[in-house]
């Protein structure tokens, strides 16, 4: 009996040592990615303009890295906060920790090289080699054309510096270990030449990381059908908005025409449109309509074409649950 207990104790100790060794390796040796590339992005007007378009209207970097006015519909960024960071993604939104969008204006990035910014966007590793949680969808961004990422870097360089310190992100256990396994080397592609193609629409959907919000998640893990909606966003007043089904099923956009899809965005570019005030408990959404509305009609049409190629998935969505109900 004593011999059996000794063997059991020995096995338990070995298992614990193995686990400790694995956790130590994950915490101290990962992420294992290449050093930031040695690069200097040329600051041409065309490149900056492309970066501005991507950062504000497609990749919508400014949506998360600014302060949003939740007293107005769709929480538009407040004037004078572009790039200062501070948006919080925490347990209330179903994330495994508290993740805070950092300041990406020149105030915070003045000690970063272009290559370090490029690597953070596409690989998910910051200047100091620490892993970034993919609420900043670096996995998607790492599939884009290098020239588009360079354009975003150029645009960030010309933002107005805003002196604002954000708190560090703090993943919960075990995500504080898992996060180090997420970064991987980027798999870049080329922008499809045919701007009227399904392939170009797919490229734009990847750039917009539409999959991330329009696929159900639980604690940072995708658990729903791709693009079928169901991701719940808890708003500051306690109300809940659920992302829409984007598949071509009747419960999604199956009955939408291309013109209707484009107009759903472009209505917010009407010169007379002003984001209405939203009282607590009234319909609200985190979808940055006013930012995506800045996409060209041609780009929106390409996105529609790609979404129509998805497998239709039935998923009836209750878009909004008021905290008052």
C-alpha positions as CSV (number, residue, x, y, z in Angstrom):
1,X,0.0,0.0,0.0
2,X,2.8,2.4,0.9
3,X,4.6,1.6,-2.3
4,X,1.4,2.4,-4.2
5,X,1.0,5.8,-2.4
6,X,4.6,6.6,-3.1
7,X,4.1,5.9,-6.8
8,X,0.9,8.0,-6.9
9,X,2.7,10.9,-5.1
10,X,5.6,10.6,-7.6
11,X,3.3,10.7,-10.6
12,X,1.4,13.7,-9.2
13,X,4.6,15.6,-8.5
14,X,5.8,14.8,-12.1
15,X,2.5,16.0,-13.6
16,X,2.6,19.2,-11.5
17,X,6.2,19.8,-12.6
18,X,5.3,19.2,-16.2
19,X,2.4,21.7,-16.0
20,X,4.6,24.2,-14.3
21,X,7.2,23.8,-17.0
22,X,4.7,24.2,-19.8
23,X,3.2,27.3,-18.2
24,X,6.6,28.8,-17.6
25,X,7.5,28.2,-21.2
26,X,4.3,29.7,-22.5
27,X,4.7,32.7,-20.2
28,X,8.3,33.4,-20.8
29,X,9.2,32.0,-24.3
30,X,6.1,32.9,-26.2
31,X,5.0,34.6,-28.5
32,X,7.6,33.2,-30.8
33,X,7.5,35.5,-33.8
34,X,10.1,37.3,-36.0
35,X,11.6,40.6,-35.0
36,X,9.8,43.7,-36.2
37,X,10.9,44.3,-39.9
38,X,13.4,47.0,-40.6
39,X,11.3,49.4,-42.7
40,X,10.6,53.1,-43.3
41,X,7.2,53.8,-44.7
42,X,7.2,56.6,-47.4
43,X,4.8,59.4,-46.5
44,X,3.3,60.1,-49.9
45,X,-0.1,61.9,-50.1
46,X,-1.7,58.9,-51.9
47,X,-0.5,56.5,-49.2
48,X,-1.7,58.7,-46.4
49,X,-5.1,59.1,-48.0
50,X,-5.4,55.3,-48.5
51,X,-4.5,54.8,-44.8
52,X,-7.0,57.4,-43.8
53,X,-9.7,55.6,-45.8
54,X,-8.8,52.2,-44.3
55,X,-8.4,53.3,-40.7
56,X,-11.7,55.3,-40.7
57,X,-14.0,53.5,-43.1
58,X,-12.9,49.9,-43.6
59,X,-10.7,48.6,-40.8
60,X,-12.2,51.3,-38.6
61,X,-9.2,51.5,-36.3
62,X,-10.5,54.9,-35.1
63,X,-13.7,53.3,-33.8
64,X,-11.9,51.4,-31.0
65,X,-9.0,53.8,-30.5
66,X,-11.1,56.9,-29.8
67,X,-13.7,57.9,-27.2
68,X,-17.2,57.1,-28.3
69,X,-20.2,59.2,-27.5
70,X,-22.8,56.7,-26.3
71,X,-25.4,59.4,-25.8
72,X,-25.8,59.4,-29.6
73,X,-26.9,56.6,-32.0
74,X,-24.1,54.2,-32.9
75,X,-21.7,55.9,-30.5
76,X,-19.8,58.1,-32.9
77,X,-16.2,59.1,-31.9
78,X,-16.0,62.3,-30.0
79,X,-14.3,65.2,-31.7
80,X,-10.7,65.6,-30.7
81,X,-10.3,62.0,-29.4
82,X,-9.2,60.3,-32.7
83,X,-6.6,57.7,-31.8
84,X,-6.3,58.5,-28.1
85,X,-7.6,55.0,-27.1
86,X,-9.6,54.0,-24.0
87,X,-12.4,51.8,-25.4
88,X,-12.9,48.9,-23.0
89,X,-13.7,45.3,-24.0
90,X,-14.3,43.3,-20.8
91,X,-16.2,40.5,-19.2
92,X,-19.5,42.4,-19.7
93,X,-19.0,41.9,-23.4
94,X,-18.0,38.3,-23.0
95,X,-14.3,38.7,-23.2
96,X,-11.9,36.7,-21.0
97,X,-10.4,39.7,-19.3
98,X,-10.3,43.5,-19.5
99,X,-8.8,44.7,-22.8
100,X,-8.3,48.4,-23.4
101,X,-7.6,50.0,-26.7
102,X,-4.3,51.9,-26.4
103,X,-3.4,55.3,-27.6
104,X,-2.1,55.1,-31.2
105,X,-1.4,58.8,-31.9
106,X,2.2,60.0,-32.3
107,X,2.2,60.9,-28.6
108,X,2.2,57.1,-27.8
109,X,3.9,55.8,-30.9
110,X,6.8,58.3,-31.2
111,X,9.2,55.7,-29.8
112,X,7.9,53.0,-32.1
113,X,9.5,52.2,-35.4
114,X,7.4,51.8,-38.5
115,X,8.3,48.1,-38.4
116,X,7.1,47.7,-34.8
117,X,3.7,49.3,-35.6
118,X,3.5,47.1,-38.7
119,X,4.2,44.0,-36.7
120,X,1.7,44.9,-34.0
121,X,-1.1,45.3,-36.6
122,X,-0.3,42.1,-38.5
123,X,1.1,39.7,-36.0
124,X,-0.3,40.8,-32.6
125,X,3.0,41.5,-30.8
126,X,3.7,45.0,-29.4
127,X,7.0,46.9,-29.3
128,X,8.1,45.0,-26.1
129,X,7.3,41.6,-27.5
130,X,4.1,41.2,-25.6
131,X,1.1,39.5,-27.1
132,X,-2.0,41.5,-28.0
133,X,-5.5,40.0,-27.6
134,X,-7.2,39.7,-31.0
135,X,-10.0,42.1,-30.2
136,X,-7.7,44.1,-32.3
137,X,-8.1,41.6,-35.2
138,X,-4.4,41.2,-36.1
139,X,-5.2,37.7,-37.4
140,X,-7.4,39.3,-40.2
141,X,-5.0,42.2,-40.8
142,X,-2.1,39.8,-41.3
143,X,-4.0,38.4,-44.4
144,X,-4.1,41.8,-46.1
145,X,-1.7,43.4,-48.7
146,X,1.4,44.8,-47.1
147,X,0.9,48.1,-48.9
148,X,-2.4,48.6,-47.1
149,X,-0.8,48.1,-43.7
150,X,1.9,50.5,-44.7
151,X,-0.7,53.0,-45.6
152,X,-2.3,52.7,-42.2
153,X,1.1,53.2,-40.5
154,X,1.6,56.3,-42.6
155,X,-1.8,57.7,-41.6
156,X,-1.2,57.0,-37.9
157,X,2.0,59.1,-38.1
158,X,0.1,62.2,-39.1
159,X,-2.6,62.0,-36.5
160,X,-2.7,64.9,-34.0
161,X,-0.7,63.8,-30.9
162,X,-3.1,63.4,-27.9
163,X,-1.5,63.2,-24.4
164,X,-3.5,60.4,-22.9
165,X,-2.4,57.4,-20.9
166,X,-4.5,54.2,-21.1
167,X,-4.5,51.5,-18.4
168,X,-2.9,48.2,-19.4
169,X,-5.0,45.3,-20.5
170,X,-5.5,42.4,-18.0
171,X,-6.5,39.0,-19.3
172,X,-8.2,36.6,-16.9
173,X,-6.8,33.1,-16.1
174,X,-6.1,31.0,-18.2
175,X,-6.2,33.6,-21.1
176,X,-3.2,35.3,-19.5
177,X,-1.3,32.2,-20.6
178,X,-3.2,31.3,-23.8
179,X,-2.8,34.8,-25.2
180,X,0.9,34.1,-25.7
181,X,0.0,31.3,-28.1
182,X,-2.2,33.4,-30.4
183,X,0.3,35.6,-32.3
184,X,1.5,34.0,-35.5
185,X,3.4,35.1,-38.6
186,X,1.3,37.1,-41.1
187,X,0.2,35.5,-44.3
188,X,-0.1,38.5,-46.6
189,X,-2.0,38.6,-49.8
190,X,-2.4,40.9,-52.8
191,X,-5.3,43.3,-53.3
192,X,-7.5,41.6,-56.0
193,X,-7.2,43.6,-59.3
194,X,-10.8,43.3,-60.2
195,X,-12.6,45.7,-57.8
196,X,-16.0,44.4,-58.9
197,X,-15.2,40.8,-57.9
198,X,-16.2,38.4,-55.1
199,X,-12.5,38.1,-54.3
200,X,-12.2,41.8,-53.7
201,X,-15.3,41.7,-51.5
202,X,-13.7,38.9,-49.5
203,X,-10.6,41.1,-49.1
204,X,-12.7,44.0,-47.8
205,X,-14.6,41.8,-45.4
206,X,-11.3,40.5,-44.1
207,X,-10.0,44.1,-43.7
208,X,-13.2,45.0,-41.9
209,X,-13.0,41.9,-39.6
210,X,-16.8,41.5,-40.2
211,X,-16.4,37.8,-39.2
212,X,-15.3,38.8,-35.7
213,X,-18.4,40.7,-34.7
214,X,-20.9,38.8,-36.8
215,X,-20.0,35.4,-35.4
216,X,-21.1,34.4,-31.9
217,X,-18.4,34.4,-29.4
218,X,-18.1,33.2,-25.8
219,X,-15.1,34.3,-23.7
220,X,-13.1,35.1,-26.8
221,X,-13.8,31.8,-28.6
222,X,-16.0,31.6,-31.7
223,X,-18.8,29.2,-31.1
224,X,-21.4,30.2,-33.7
225,X,-21.9,29.7,-37.5
226,X,-19.6,32.1,-39.4
227,X,-21.2,35.4,-40.3
228,X,-24.6,34.2,-38.9
229,X,-24.6,36.8,-36.1
230,X,-25.4,36.2,-32.5
231,X,-22.6,38.0,-30.7
232,X,-24.1,39.9,-27.8
233,X,-22.8,43.4,-26.9
234,X,-23.7,44.7,-23.5
235,X,-24.1,48.5,-23.8
236,X,-23.1,51.0,-21.0
237,X,-26.8,51.3,-19.9
238,X,-27.1,47.5,-19.5
239,X,-29.1,47.0,-22.7
240,X,-27.9,44.3,-25.1
241,X,-27.4,44.5,-28.9
242,X,-26.9,41.3,-30.8
243,X,-25.0,41.3,-34.1
244,X,-27.0,40.6,-37.3
245,X,-27.0,37.5,-39.5
246,X,-25.0,38.4,-42.7
247,X,-25.6,35.2,-44.6
248,X,-28.0,35.1,-47.6
249,X,-30.7,33.4,-45.5
250,X,-34.1,35.1,-45.1
251,X,-33.2,35.6,-41.5
252,X,-30.1,37.4,-42.7
253,X,-29.7,39.5,-45.9
254,X,-31.3,36.9,-48.1
255,X,-34.0,39.2,-49.2
256,X,-31.8,42.3,-49.6
257,X,-30.9,43.7,-53.0
258,X,-27.5,45.2,-53.6
259,X,-29.0,48.7,-53.7
260,X,-30.7,48.1,-50.4
261,X,-27.5,46.9,-48.8
262,X,-25.5,49.9,-50.1
263,X,-28.2,52.4,-49.0
264,X,-28.3,50.8,-45.5
265,X,-24.8,52.3,-45.1
266,X,-25.0,55.4,-47.3
267,X,-28.1,56.9,-45.5
268,X,-25.6,58.1,-42.9
269,X,-23.7,60.2,-45.4
270,X,-26.7,62.4,-46.1
271,X,-25.6,66.0,-45.4
272,X,-28.7,66.5,-43.3
273,X,-28.1,63.4,-41.1
274,X,-27.1,64.0,-37.5
275,X,-26.7,61.2,-35.1
276,X,-29.8,61.4,-32.8
277,X,-29.7,61.4,-29.0
278,X,-30.4,58.0,-27.5
279,X,-31.8,57.8,-24.0
280,X,-30.9,54.9,-21.7
281,X,-32.9,51.8,-22.7
282,X,-33.6,53.0,-26.2
283,X,-32.3,51.2,-29.2
284,X,-28.6,51.5,-29.6
285,X,-25.8,49.7,-31.4
286,X,-22.0,49.5,-31.3
287,X,-22.0,49.1,-35.1
288,X,-20.1,52.2,-36.3
289,X,-22.5,53.0,-39.1
290,X,-21.2,56.5,-39.7
291,X,-17.6,55.2,-40.2
292,X,-18.5,52.4,-42.5
293,X,-20.8,54.7,-44.4
294,X,-17.7,56.4,-45.7
295,X,-16.8,53.3,-47.8
296,X,-17.3,53.8,-51.6
297,X,-20.4,52.4,-53.2
298,X,-18.1,50.2,-55.3
299,X,-16.5,48.7,-52.2
300,X,-19.9,48.1,-50.5
301,X,-21.1,46.4,-53.6
302,X,-18.1,44.1,-53.6
303,X,-18.8,43.2,-50.0
304,X,-22.4,42.4,-50.8
305,X,-21.3,40.2,-53.7
306,X,-19.1,38.2,-51.3
307,X,-21.7,37.9,-48.6
308,X,-24.1,36.4,-51.2
309,X,-21.7,33.6,-51.7
310,X,-21.8,32.4,-48.1
311,X,-23.8,29.4,-47.1
312,X,-27.2,30.5,-45.9
313,X,-27.6,29.9,-42.2
314,X,-30.9,30.3,-40.4
315,X,-30.4,32.4,-37.3
316,X,-33.3,34.6,-36.1
317,X,-31.7,37.4,-34.2
318,X,-33.3,39.5,-31.5
319,X,-31.4,42.7,-32.3
320,X,-32.0,44.6,-29.1
321,X,-33.0,43.9,-25.5
322,X,-33.6,47.0,-23.5
323,X,-32.3,47.3,-19.9
324,X,-35.7,48.8,-19.1
325,X,-37.6,45.6,-20.1
